Amino acid sequence: MATIITTTDAYIINGVAYKRVSRVLDAYFGSFRKATSDEEQARWNEARDKGTETHTQMATYFASGTQPSDYTASMFVRWFRASGLQYVAHEITMHDSQSTIAGTADLVAFDVANNTHAIIDWKRSRRIHPAAFERYMAQLNIYAVLLAKTNPDWQIGRLILANCHDDINTVGIHDIPVRNVELRADGSLHLQYMHGPNIPGPGVQSTDDKPDKLPTEHL
């Protein structure tokens, strides 16, 4: 079994440093915008901590069956149980030794209907901001490449981006198109044109929130 140590910028896997997918995406798309005040930063820190708690409770559920007390986590779990997907693994770390890129998928499931595997990424968010959508598309497609390299016998047929929040009563499900992603030896990436029907482009923004760059994901 691999020995994995995580840091802010990297995974150390069996003594080798691997770049985190989030850092590779920062280099490609730019970082999420910074807070403009201490008050805003405090709100974001609180939202980040709540998002961490949601992920922790979901991981505990999939590991032991303990029902989450967190509302958002319970909504995600309810959706998954009704989805027809079969649990395979959660918080699974995947890596590519050639590009030295690694990442952790929230959940991998088996799609019985298509006899393929699905990767699911949870966002504790009221909505998926159009300006961040392409980044998340890339993230899930990179996960698909990493998972295929880590488990070459698995066919990846579905990528799912899911969002929910404490003050909404439904889970948003976004099926992400599978695109060609090349992870290069220098740790950079090349993406096939990511847009498609009903897929927001990177310049599309809503009228109520117009960040200078990409928004934070936990709004």
N, C-alpha and C positions, 0 to 999 in steps of 0.2 A: 504493500500500500504506500502511495506517495506521501511524503511529509510536506505539508503545505503551511506556510506562514504568510499572513496577509499584512501589508502595510498600506499607507495612504496611496502610494503610487504604484505598487508592484505586489505580485505574489512571488514568494520564494518557494519553488517546488523542487524538492530533492537538491537543495543548495543552489539552484539556478534561478536568476531573477527574470520574471516575466512581466511585461507591461500590462497594466490593467486595461480592459476594454474601454473604460470611461476616459482614461487618459489618451488613448488613441483617438477616440471620438472628439475630445477637446482639441487635439491637434488638427483634426480634419474640419470640424464644424465651428470651432470656437467654444469658449467656456460659457456656462450659464452666467447671466449678468450678476453683478455684485449688488448687495444691498446699498441703498442710498442714505440710510439713517440707522441709528442705533435701534430705534423702535422697529423698523422693518427687519433688521437683522434678528432681533429678539423673536419676532413672529415667525421668521423662517426657521430659527433654531427650534422653536416649539413644534412647528410642523414637521421638521426633520425627525425630532425625537418621537413624535407620534407615528410617523411612517416606519421608523425602526421598530417600535413596539408592535405595529401591525404585522410586519414581517416576522418578528420573533414569535408572536402567538400563532401565526400560520405554520411556521416551521415546527412548533411544538405540536400542533394538531396533526400534521402529517407524520411526525415521528412517533407520537404516542396516542393519538386519538383524543387528546384533551380539547374540549370545545373552547374556542376563544371567547373571552369576555369583551374584547375590543369589537365595537360595532362593525368597523370596516372589514376587519379580518373575518368576522362571522358572515358578512355578506359575500365575501370572496369564496369562503368555504361552501356556503349554500349554493352559489352558482356552480362551483366545480362538481359538487355531488349530483347536480341535476344535468350536467353537461354531457354525460355519456362517455367521458374520457376516463381512462384507468390510470391510477397513480403509478408512477415508476420511481421517481426520485425527486427530492427537493434540495435546494441550496447545493446544486451539483457544480463543482469547479471543473472547468475544461481548459485545455491548453494546447497550443501548437508549438512544437519545439523549433520549427524552422523560422517562424516570425517572432518567436518568444512573446506571444500575446496570450493572455489568459483572462478568463471571466467566470462569473458564477451565475447560473440560471436559477430563477426563483423556483421553477417547477418544470419537470419533464413528465409527460403523460403519454399513454398509448391510445391512439385514435383507432378504435376497433373497426369503425366503418370503413376506413381507408387502409388499414393494416400498416400504418406509419406512426412515427412518433411526433409529438407536438411539444413545442417549447412555449411556456407561458411566463410573461413578465408582469408583475403587479405594480401598479402605481397608486399610491394614496393621494388622489387628486380629484377635484370636482370634474375636470375634463382634461382631455389631452390637447394642449395648446397647439394650433397649427404650425407655429414657428418651431416647435420641438418635434413635430411628428416625424420628419425625415430622419432626424437623429435616432429616434427610437426604432424606426424601420431598419436603419443600419445596425443598431445594437443587436436586434433580434437575428438579423441575417448573419452577423459575425458569430453570434452564439451557435447558429446552425452549422457554420463551418467548423467551429471548435468542437462541437458535440460529435460531428461526423468523424473528425480526426481522432477524438478520444474513444469513440465507439463506432468503428467503421462498419459494423454489421447493421447499424440502425439507419433506417431511411427517414429523413426529416420531411414531413409532409405538411405541417401546419405551424405557423408562428402566430401567437396570440398576445396582444397587448390589452390588458384589462385595467380599468380604473374605477375606483369607488372612493367615497368620502363620507364622513360622519353625517353630513346634512343632506345626503341624497339617498334615495331608497332603491337604487338599482345599480347594477354593475355594467359599465360600458365595455363592450367587447369589440375589439378591432382586429380583424384578420389581416395580417400583414403579408403582402406578396413576397414570395421567395425570389430573391434576386441573386445574381452572380456577385460574389465578393472575393476579391483576391487579397490575401494577407501576404505582404511582401517580406522578404528576408530581412529588410532593414527595420521592420516593425511598423511600416506604414500600410495603408490599404488603398485599394482601388475599388470603387463602387460602380456597378452598372447604374444607368439612369434609373432613379428610384421611383419616379412619379408614375401614376397609373390612374385609371378611372376612379373617381371619388377619393383619391388620395391627395390631401392638401400639399401644396408645394411649400418650400421653405420661406417664401416671401408673404404667404397668406397669414393675416393676423385678424383677430376678432376686434370689434369696436370698443370693447370694454377694458382691454389690457394690451398695450402696445409697448413691449420692452425694447430697449435699445439693441439687445442681442437676444440670445435664447433666454426664455424665462426659467425660473426655478421650477422643478417638477412638482413640488409639494405646495401648491397654492390653495 
